[in-house]
Amino acid sequence: MTELLKVFDENYKYVREETRETIHKKGLWHETFHCWLMNETTVFIQKRSATKKDFPSLYDITAAGHLLADEEVMDGVREVEEELGIQVDLSKLKRTGVVRDVIKLPAFIDKEFANVFLYQSTFAPEDFTLQQEEVESIHAVSIRDLQALFKGDAENVVCAEGNQIGLSDFVPHETEYFNAIADMLTTITS
């Protein structure tokens, strides 16, 4: 099945629809849904499945995905439910803004308007039922430690499980994206 996505200009104005493949080949702007799940002191990050076409086995946003051409931004909640197997309480979902994020590789240009949400709840890693073809594992990290890593003030973070992760272990988002997320996470810790 061919996925159609909305194409936007650099000012986030709708232009037309295209296939996901064409969008990434030509580097066209499109929209995504990014959701960072956390509790009072911890944020959860996912390790992408080793079988993923893009960025296998790298760490990333708790749950995220492309918005299809027939979807509105809030329809992206399906990504959380599909990837993590949890029901989202929309009253706890906090929209923090749209962040421009560009990832350029030799045969792949991902130009996203990332609609970023924070979701604060009492989840623990064992509460998730992972969609194995998408997510290998979920890891808990101190919010403050992750902010320091994203701002360049730390070389790595230690997950609750004991493994160390550096920025090179993450999907290669732009520095501006990581900085914006660190700032957005401050709205929870302050």
FITI-66877 format. One record per residue (C-alpha): residue number from 1; residue in one letter; z, y, x. Coordinates in Angstrom, 3 decimals. Layout:
<nodes>
<node n="NUM" res="a" z="Z" y="Y" x="X"/>
...
</nodes>
This chain:
<nodes>
<node n="1" res="m" z="0.000" y="0.000" x="0.000"/>
<node n="2" res="t" z="-1.003" y="3.398" x="1.376"/>
<node n="3" res="e" z="1.773" y="5.996" x="1.373"/>
<node n="4" res="l" z="0.677" y="9.468" x="0.312"/>
<node n="5" res="l" z="2.779" y="12.417" x="1.454"/>
<node n="6" res="k" z="2.626" y="16.130" x="0.668"/>
<node n="7" res="v" z="1.109" y="18.274" x="3.413"/>
<node n="8" res="f" z="2.498" y="21.783" x="3.977"/>
<node n="9" res="d" z="1.509" y="24.768" x="6.084"/>
<node n="10" res="e" z="3.894" y="26.056" x="8.784"/>
<node n="11" res="n" z="5.647" y="28.212" x="6.141"/>
<node n="12" res="y" z="6.529" y="25.164" x="4.009"/>
<node n="13" res="k" z="3.904" y="25.956" x="1.361"/>
<node n="14" res="y" z="2.210" y="22.969" x="-0.289"/>
<node n="15" res="v" z="-1.418" y="22.397" x="0.797"/>
<node n="16" res="r" z="-2.540" y="18.916" x="-0.348"/>
<node n="17" res="e" z="-1.761" y="15.205" x="-0.076"/>
<node n="18" res="e" z="-2.671" y="12.900" x="2.806"/>
<node n="19" res="t" z="-1.813" y="9.418" x="4.010"/>
<node n="20" res="r" z="1.201" y="9.052" x="6.275"/>
<node n="21" res="e" z="-1.095" y="7.697" x="9.003"/>
<node n="22" res="t" z="-3.380" y="10.760" x="8.848"/>
<node n="23" res="i" z="-0.399" y="13.123" x="8.814"/>
<node n="24" res="h" z="1.026" y="11.633" x="12.015"/>
<node n="25" res="k" z="-2.379" y="11.346" x="13.686"/>
<node n="26" res="k" z="-3.283" y="14.997" x="13.018"/>
<node n="27" res="g" z="0.230" y="16.420" x="13.326"/>
<node n="28" res="l" z="0.410" y="17.853" x="9.810"/>
<node n="29" res="w" z="3.615" y="19.325" x="8.373"/>
<node n="30" res="h" z="5.349" y="17.130" x="5.782"/>
<node n="31" res="e" z="8.853" y="16.784" x="4.349"/>
<node n="32" res="t" z="11.631" y="14.301" x="4.957"/>
<node n="33" res="f" z="15.139" y="13.587" x="3.698"/>
<node n="34" res="h" z="17.939" y="13.324" x="6.302"/>
<node n="35" res="c" z="21.441" y="12.277" x="5.263"/>
<node n="36" res="w" z="24.404" y="12.207" x="7.647"/>
<node n="37" res="l" z="27.323" y="10.165" x="6.228"/>
<node n="38" res="m" z="30.829" y="10.937" x="7.432"/>
<node n="39" res="n" z="34.494" y="10.848" x="6.686"/>
<node n="40" res="e" z="36.995" y="13.506" x="7.825"/>
<node n="41" res="t" z="36.608" y="12.905" x="11.578"/>
<node n="42" res="t" z="33.752" y="10.420" x="11.983"/>
<node n="43" res="v" z="29.998" y="10.490" x="11.455"/>
<node n="44" res="f" z="27.911" y="7.342" x="11.110"/>
<node n="45" res="i" z="24.688" y="6.849" x="13.054"/>
<node n="46" res="q" z="22.198" y="4.051" x="12.626"/>
<node n="47" res="k" z="20.542" y="1.932" x="15.254"/>
<node n="48" res="r" z="16.981" y="1.424" x="14.103"/>
<node n="49" res="s" z="15.683" y="-2.114" x="13.776"/>
<node n="50" res="a" z="13.939" y="-3.580" x="16.830"/>
<node n="51" res="t" z="10.989" y="-4.382" x="14.549"/>
<node n="52" res="k" z="10.377" y="-0.756" x="13.471"/>
<node n="53" res="k" z="6.914" y="0.579" x="14.352"/>
<node n="54" res="d" z="8.287" y="3.981" x="15.345"/>
<node n="55" res="f" z="11.270" y="4.335" x="17.688"/>
<node n="56" res="p" z="12.584" y="0.743" x="17.544"/>
<node n="57" res="s" z="16.180" y="0.132" x="18.685"/>
<node n="58" res="l" z="16.963" y="3.852" x="19.023"/>
<node n="59" res="y" z="19.897" y="5.620" x="17.365"/>
<node n="60" res="d" z="19.264" y="8.115" x="14.606"/>
<node n="61" res="i" z="20.391" y="9.814" x="11.414"/>
<node n="62" res="t" z="22.606" y="7.693" x="9.153"/>
<node n="63" res="a" z="19.756" y="7.372" x="6.641"/>
<node n="64" res="a" z="16.438" y="9.189" x="6.480"/>
<node n="65" res="g" z="12.871" y="8.876" x="5.386"/>
<node n="66" res="h" z="9.648" y="10.495" x="4.328"/>
<node n="67" res="l" z="9.348" y="11.973" x="0.858"/>
<node n="68" res="l" z="6.358" y="10.573" x="-1.003"/>
<node n="69" res="a" z="3.812" y="12.831" x="-2.686"/>
<node n="70" res="d" z="5.261" y="12.165" x="-6.148"/>
<node n="71" res="e" z="8.893" y="12.753" x="-5.107"/>
<node n="72" res="e" z="11.192" y="15.763" x="-5.138"/>
<node n="73" res="v" z="13.698" y="16.345" x="-2.325"/>
<node n="74" res="m" z="16.625" y="14.761" x="-4.185"/>
<node n="75" res="d" z="14.596" y="11.568" x="-4.656"/>
<node n="76" res="g" z="15.227" y="10.998" x="-0.947"/>
<node n="77" res="v" z="18.651" y="9.639" x="-1.923"/>
<node n="78" res="r" z="16.808" y="6.343" x="-2.368"/>
<node n="79" res="e" z="16.685" y="6.114" x="1.434"/>
<node n="80" res="v" z="20.490" y="5.967" x="1.647"/>
<node n="81" res="e" z="20.667" y="3.370" x="-1.100"/>
<node n="82" res="e" z="17.827" y="1.240" x="0.322"/>
<node n="83" res="e" z="18.792" y="1.366" x="4.010"/>
<node n="84" res="l" z="22.582" y="1.133" x="3.626"/>
<node n="85" res="g" z="23.046" y="-0.611" x="0.281"/>
<node n="86" res="i" z="25.458" y="1.953" x="-1.151"/>
<node n="87" res="q" z="25.430" y="4.045" x="-4.305"/>
<node n="88" res="v" z="25.381" y="7.788" x="-3.675"/>
<node n="89" res="d" z="27.746" y="10.028" x="-5.630"/>
<node n="90" res="l" z="25.544" y="13.115" x="-5.965"/>
<node n="91" res="s" z="28.617" y="15.343" x="-6.395"/>
<node n="92" res="k" z="29.562" y="14.545" x="-2.763"/>
<node n="93" res="l" z="26.093" y="15.238" x="-1.363"/>
<node n="94" res="k" z="25.991" y="18.641" x="0.344"/>
<node n="95" res="r" z="22.615" y="20.215" x="1.075"/>
<node n="96" res="t" z="22.850" y="22.120" x="4.365"/>
<node n="97" res="g" z="19.294" y="23.361" x="4.763"/>
<node n="98" res="v" z="15.824" y="22.618" x="6.068"/>
<node n="99" res="v" z="15.291" y="22.099" x="9.785"/>
<node n="100" res="r" z="11.874" y="22.101" x="11.424"/>
<node n="101" res="d" z="11.561" y="19.103" x="13.730"/>
<node n="102" res="v" z="8.570" y="18.159" x="15.880"/>
<node n="103" res="i" z="8.238" y="14.940" x="17.861"/>
<node n="104" res="k" z="5.087" y="14.649" x="19.991"/>
<node n="105" res="l" z="3.957" y="11.403" x="21.575"/>
<node n="106" res="p" z="0.489" y="10.541" x="22.918"/>
<node n="107" res="a" z="-0.841" y="9.056" x="19.652"/>
<node n="108" res="f" z="1.766" y="10.410" x="17.233"/>
<node n="109" res="i" z="2.749" y="13.932" x="16.180"/>
<node n="110" res="d" z="5.594" y="14.114" x="13.671"/>
<node n="111" res="k" z="5.991" y="17.639" x="12.248"/>
<node n="112" res="e" z="8.756" y="17.551" x="9.674"/>
<node n="113" res="f" z="10.508" y="19.901" x="7.338"/>
<node n="114" res="a" z="13.739" y="17.902" x="7.369"/>
<node n="115" res="n" z="15.854" y="18.477" x="4.268"/>
<node n="116" res="v" z="19.326" y="17.845" x="5.697"/>
<node n="117" res="f" z="22.288" y="16.651" x="3.668"/>
<node n="118" res="l" z="25.873" y="15.807" x="4.581"/>
<node n="119" res="y" z="27.686" y="13.144" x="2.593"/>
<node n="120" res="q" z="31.441" y="12.972" x="3.036"/>
<node n="121" res="s" z="33.177" y="9.869" x="1.735"/>
<node n="122" res="t" z="35.595" y="7.109" x="2.732"/>
<node n="123" res="f" z="33.001" y="4.592" x="3.863"/>
<node n="124" res="a" z="33.627" y="2.187" x="6.730"/>
<node n="125" res="p" z="30.854" y="0.291" x="8.572"/>
<node n="126" res="e" z="31.722" y="-2.938" x="6.717"/>
<node n="127" res="d" z="30.932" y="-1.205" x="3.381"/>
<node n="128" res="f" z="27.229" y="-1.081" x="4.183"/>
<node n="129" res="t" z="24.657" y="-3.745" x="3.315"/>
<node n="130" res="l" z="21.908" y="-2.987" x="5.799"/>
<node n="131" res="q" z="18.191" y="-3.299" x="5.118"/>
<node n="132" res="q" z="17.543" y="-5.377" x="8.249"/>
<node n="133" res="e" z="13.861" y="-4.452" x="8.630"/>
<node n="134" res="e" z="14.947" y="-0.796" x="8.839"/>
<node n="135" res="v" z="18.482" y="-0.713" x="10.271"/>
<node n="136" res="e" z="19.955" y="-3.007" x="12.917"/>
<node n="137" res="s" z="23.504" y="-1.619" x="12.804"/>
<node n="138" res="i" z="25.727" y="1.317" x="11.850"/>
<node n="139" res="h" z="28.114" y="2.943" x="14.332"/>
<node n="140" res="a" z="30.999" y="5.354" x="13.856"/>
<node n="141" res="v" z="31.240" y="8.315" x="16.256"/>
<node n="142" res="s" z="33.677" y="11.219" x="16.404"/>
<node n="143" res="i" z="32.053" y="14.255" x="14.766"/>
<node n="144" res="r" z="33.259" y="16.505" x="17.602"/>
<node n="145" res="d" z="31.932" y="14.114" x="20.258"/>
<node n="146" res="l" z="28.527" y="13.906" x="18.568"/>
<node n="147" res="q" z="28.403" y="17.706" x="18.319"/>
<node n="148" res="a" z="29.124" y="17.939" x="22.060"/>
<node n="149" res="l" z="26.349" y="15.429" x="22.809"/>
<node n="150" res="f" z="23.846" y="17.252" x="20.578"/>
<node n="151" res="k" z="24.746" y="20.639" x="22.124"/>
<node n="152" res="g" z="24.399" y="19.296" x="25.671"/>
<node n="153" res="d" z="28.118" y="19.623" x="26.418"/>
<node n="154" res="a" z="28.580" y="15.857" x="26.943"/>
<node n="155" res="e" z="26.416" y="13.210" x="28.574"/>
<node n="156" res="n" z="27.382" y="10.431" x="26.160"/>
<node n="157" res="v" z="29.594" y="9.460" x="23.264"/>
<node n="158" res="v" z="31.649" y="6.338" x="22.775"/>
<node n="159" res="c" z="31.254" y="4.658" x="19.403"/>
<node n="160" res="a" z="34.262" y="3.186" x="17.623"/>
<node n="161" res="e" z="32.870" y="-0.209" x="18.669"/>
<node n="162" res="g" z="33.152" y="0.799" x="22.344"/>
<node n="163" res="n" z="29.495" y="1.210" x="23.332"/>
<node n="164" res="q" z="28.373" y="4.392" x="25.101"/>
<node n="165" res="i" z="25.331" y="6.242" x="23.824"/>
<node n="166" res="g" z="23.488" y="9.099" x="25.512"/>
<node n="167" res="l" z="20.937" y="11.477" x="24.031"/>
<node n="168" res="s" z="18.156" y="9.360" x="25.580"/>
<node n="169" res="d" z="19.292" y="6.503" x="23.291"/>
<node n="170" res="f" z="18.402" y="8.600" x="20.214"/>
<node n="171" res="v" z="15.058" y="9.171" x="18.515"/>
<node n="172" res="p" z="13.602" y="12.084" x="20.561"/>
<node n="173" res="h" z="14.169" y="14.938" x="18.112"/>
<node n="174" res="e" z="13.727" y="18.470" x="19.435"/>
<node n="175" res="t" z="16.682" y="20.216" x="21.073"/>
<node n="176" res="e" z="16.612" y="22.728" x="18.205"/>
<node n="177" res="y" z="17.037" y="19.902" x="15.703"/>
<node n="178" res="f" z="20.055" y="18.469" x="17.526"/>
<node n="179" res="n" z="21.589" y="21.957" x="17.819"/>
<node n="180" res="a" z="21.076" y="22.619" x="14.105"/>
<node n="181" res="i" z="22.710" y="19.318" x="13.164"/>
<node n="182" res="a" z="25.681" y="20.041" x="15.457"/>
<node n="183" res="d" z="26.090" y="23.404" x="13.715"/>
<node n="184" res="m" z="25.776" y="21.823" x="10.257"/>
<node n="185" res="l" z="28.438" y="19.242" x="11.115"/>
<node n="186" res="t" z="30.753" y="22.190" x="11.877"/>
<node n="187" res="t" z="30.812" y="22.950" x="8.148"/>
<node n="188" res="i" z="32.758" y="19.723" x="7.694"/>
<node n="189" res="t" z="35.083" y="20.030" x="10.702"/>
<node n="190" res="s" z="36.063" y="23.672" x="10.199"/>
</nodes>
